[in-house]
Each structure stands twice: as C-alpha cells, then as structure tokens.
Amino acid sequence: MARSIKSFFTNSLVYALASIVLGILMLIMQDAMVSLIVKVFAVVLIVYGVVEIVGYLTNKGKKSTASLGIGILAACAGVFFLVFPEIIVNIFPIIVGVMLVLEGLTNVIGAFRGKRKNWFINVIIGAVIIAVGLFFIFRAGTVIDVVVIIAGIALIINGLSYLFMTR
C-alpha cells in the first residue's frame, strides 16, 4: 500500500513537471510545438495504419477488407502529415471555420423556421457562430496561435495543480 502511494506521488510529480515544461514550451515556441504535434499525430497514424495492414495480412480470414483500407488510408495520411505538416496546420482552422459557418447557418435557418418563443436568441447565437467561423477561415494563423497559447496556459495550470495536489 505504501509503495503504491509513493509510486502515485512520484508519477504525479513527473506528470506535473512534464505538463509545466510542455506548457512553457508551447508559450515560447508556438510554431515549433504545433509542427511537433502534427508530426507526432502523423507517426501515430502511420503506426496505426501499419498495425491494421499487418493485422489484415496475418489474419486474412478474421479481418475485413475495410481494416486493410483503413490501414492504407491512415498510413498514407500519416506520411502526408509528416511530409507536409505546415499544410495541415494551415488547413485545420479553415476546416473548423467552415463547419462553424454551416452550424451557424443551420441555427439561423432553424430559428426562422421554428419561430418559437425565443427564436431571436437562436438567430443571435447562430450569427455569433458564423462570425467565429469566418474569423477561423480568414485568420487561420491567428487561431492556431491563440489555441496554442491557451493550451500552454492550461498545461501550466494543470501541472501546478498536480504539484499542489501531491503535497
């Protein structure tokens, strides 16, 4: 019991320090950290794709052809992300922005169709969502920087809370 408690505190301390260091790095080196995150995600996709492909090849009767297709797609996407991380970093906020604009339009159209009690609130919320989506589309670089800063601050706060929790 005492050994597991000591292990918990040691692991929590390592986690807390790693979280704080990663948060500070995200605040200091935003572009490099975003590129690193995309590259790590790319490696994960490649490994997942290879595992799916090998799993299909070694268990032909037990695995579906879909797992082979998913494995090939994941591995190819991973290689693309690894070779061109800046494209992914630049496209991601635009994709999210388009999704937000579509969601906002859905809210506005739904509000006008329904004309329920507080329909104008849904119109305002939809308009705000559309505005945020357009900001994401036209200011993609700014969005990434803000997200990285917020993530860095969150990691530092998380690490500090773990430090205080382990005391």
C-alpha positions as CSV (number, residue, x, y, z in Angstrom):
1,M,0.0,0.0,0.0
2,A,2.7,2.5,1.0
3,R,4.6,1.5,-2.2
4,S,1.7,2.3,-4.4
5,I,1.1,5.7,-2.7
6,K,4.8,6.5,-3.2
7,S,4.5,5.5,-6.8
8,F,1.4,7.6,-7.3
9,F,3.2,10.7,-5.9
10,T,6.3,10.1,-8.0
11,N,4.3,9.6,-11.1
12,S,2.2,12.7,-10.3
13,L,5.3,14.8,-9.7
14,V,6.8,13.7,-13.1
15,Y,3.5,14.3,-14.8
16,A,3.2,17.8,-13.2
17,L,6.7,18.8,-14.2
18,A,6.3,17.5,-17.7
19,S,3.0,19.3,-18.0
20,I,4.5,22.6,-16.8
21,V,7.5,22.3,-19.1
22,L,5.3,21.4,-22.1
23,G,3.1,24.4,-21.3
24,I,6.1,26.7,-21.1
25,L,7.4,25.4,-24.4
26,M,4.0,25.9,-26.0
27,L,4.1,29.6,-24.9
28,I,7.6,30.2,-26.0
29,M,7.9,28.1,-29.2
30,Q,4.3,28.1,-30.6
31,D,5.1,27.3,-34.3
32,A,7.6,24.6,-33.4
33,M,5.2,23.0,-31.0
34,V,2.3,22.9,-33.5
35,S,4.5,21.4,-36.1
36,L,5.7,18.8,-33.5
37,I,2.2,17.9,-32.5
38,V,1.2,17.4,-36.2
39,K,4.3,15.2,-36.7
40,V,3.5,13.1,-33.6
41,F,0.0,12.7,-34.8
42,A,1.4,11.7,-38.2
43,V,3.6,9.0,-36.6
44,V,0.6,7.7,-34.6
45,L,-1.4,7.5,-37.9
46,I,1.4,5.6,-39.6
47,V,1.8,3.1,-36.8
48,Y,-2.0,2.6,-36.6
49,G,-2.1,2.1,-40.4
50,V,0.8,-0.4,-40.4
51,V,-0.8,-2.3,-37.5
52,E,-4.1,-2.5,-39.4
53,I,-2.3,-3.7,-42.6
54,V,-0.2,-6.3,-40.8
55,G,-3.3,-7.4,-38.9
56,Y,-5.2,-7.9,-42.1
57,L,-2.3,-9.7,-43.8
58,T,-1.7,-12.1,-40.8
59,N,-5.4,-12.8,-40.1
60,K,-6.9,-12.9,-43.6
61,G,-10.0,-14.9,-42.6
62,K,-10.7,-12.9,-39.5
63,K,-10.2,-9.3,-40.6
64,S,-12.4,-7.5,-43.0
65,T,-11.2,-5.7,-46.2
66,A,-12.3,-2.5,-44.6
67,S,-9.5,-2.8,-42.0
68,L,-7.0,-3.0,-44.8
69,G,-8.5,0.1,-46.5
70,I,-8.5,2.0,-43.2
71,G,-4.9,0.9,-42.6
72,I,-3.8,2.1,-46.0
73,L,-5.6,5.4,-45.7
74,A,-4.3,6.0,-42.2
75,A,-0.7,5.2,-43.2
76,C,-0.9,7.5,-46.3
77,A,-2.5,10.3,-44.3
78,G,0.3,9.9,-41.7
79,V,3.0,10.1,-44.4
80,F,1.3,13.2,-45.9
81,F,1.1,14.9,-42.4
82,L,4.7,14.0,-41.7
83,V,6.0,15.4,-45.0
84,F,3.7,18.5,-45.1
85,P,2.9,19.5,-41.5
86,E,2.5,23.1,-42.4
87,I,-0.3,22.4,-44.8
88,I,-2.2,20.6,-42.1
89,V,-1.6,23.4,-39.6
90,N,-2.9,26.0,-42.1
91,I,-5.9,24.0,-43.3
92,F,-7.2,22.8,-39.9
93,P,-8.6,26.2,-38.7
94,I,-10.2,26.7,-42.1
95,I,-12.0,23.3,-41.9
96,V,-13.2,24.1,-38.4
97,G,-14.3,27.6,-39.6
98,V,-16.4,26.1,-42.5
99,M,-18.0,23.7,-40.0
100,L,-18.8,26.6,-37.7
101,V,-20.3,28.7,-40.5
102,L,-22.5,25.8,-41.6
103,E,-23.6,25.2,-38.0
104,G,-24.4,28.8,-37.5
105,L,-26.4,28.9,-40.7
106,T,-28.3,25.9,-39.5
107,N,-29.1,27.7,-36.3
108,V,-30.3,30.8,-38.1
109,I,-32.4,28.9,-40.6
110,G,-33.9,26.7,-37.8
111,A,-34.7,29.8,-35.8
112,F,-36.6,31.4,-38.7
113,R,-38.4,28.2,-39.5
114,G,-39.5,27.5,-35.9
115,K,-40.3,31.0,-34.8
116,R,-40.7,29.7,-31.3
117,K,-40.8,31.8,-28.1
118,N,-37.1,33.0,-28.1
119,W,-36.3,32.5,-31.8
120,F,-34.3,35.7,-31.9
121,I,-31.8,34.3,-29.3
122,N,-31.1,31.4,-31.7
123,V,-30.6,33.9,-34.5
124,I,-28.1,35.8,-32.4
125,I,-26.3,32.7,-31.4
126,G,-26.2,31.5,-35.0
127,A,-24.8,34.9,-36.1
128,V,-22.1,34.7,-33.4
129,I,-21.2,31.2,-34.5
130,I,-21.0,32.3,-38.2
131,A,-18.8,35.3,-37.2
132,V,-16.4,33.0,-35.2
133,G,-16.3,30.6,-38.2
134,L,-15.5,33.4,-40.6
135,F,-12.7,34.5,-38.2
136,F,-11.3,31.0,-38.2
137,I,-11.4,30.9,-42.0
138,F,-9.9,34.3,-42.7
139,R,-7.5,34.5,-39.7
140,A,-6.3,30.8,-39.6
141,G,-2.8,31.7,-38.4
142,T,-4.1,33.8,-35.5
143,V,-6.4,31.0,-34.4
144,I,-3.6,28.4,-34.2
145,D,-1.5,30.8,-32.1
146,V,-4.4,31.5,-29.7
147,V,-5.2,27.8,-29.3
148,V,-1.5,27.0,-28.6
149,I,-1.3,29.8,-26.0
150,I,-4.5,28.7,-24.3
151,A,-3.3,25.1,-24.4
152,G,0.1,26.1,-22.9
153,I,-1.6,28.1,-20.1
154,A,-3.9,25.1,-19.4
155,L,-1.0,22.7,-19.2
156,I,0.9,25.0,-16.8
157,I,-2.2,25.3,-14.6
158,N,-2.7,21.6,-14.8
159,G,0.9,20.9,-13.8
160,L,0.7,23.4,-10.9
161,S,-2.5,21.8,-9.6
162,Y,-0.8,18.4,-9.7
163,L,2.1,19.8,-7.8
164,F,-0.2,21.2,-5.1
165,M,-2.2,18.0,-5.0
166,T,0.8,15.8,-4.4
167,R,1.9,17.9,-1.4
